[in-house]
Amino acid sequence: MTITISNLQPLIAILAGILILVMPRLLNYIVAIYLIVVGILGLGILH
């Protein structure tokens, strides 16, 4: 399976959702990291 940006965002969202359910204290960090990663991918810095 080739991982592309189209596949990466839903996988990150699922992983973040599971982590938030397990450890709700991580919500702020998970959201911040997710937004940074999506922003970097959106700018095309990482391919």
Residue pairs with C-beta under 8 A, 6 or more apart in sequence:
1 7
3 11
5 41
8 41
9 38
9 41
12 34
12 37
12 38
13 34
16 30
16 31
16 34
19 26
19 30
20 26
20 27
20 30
40 46
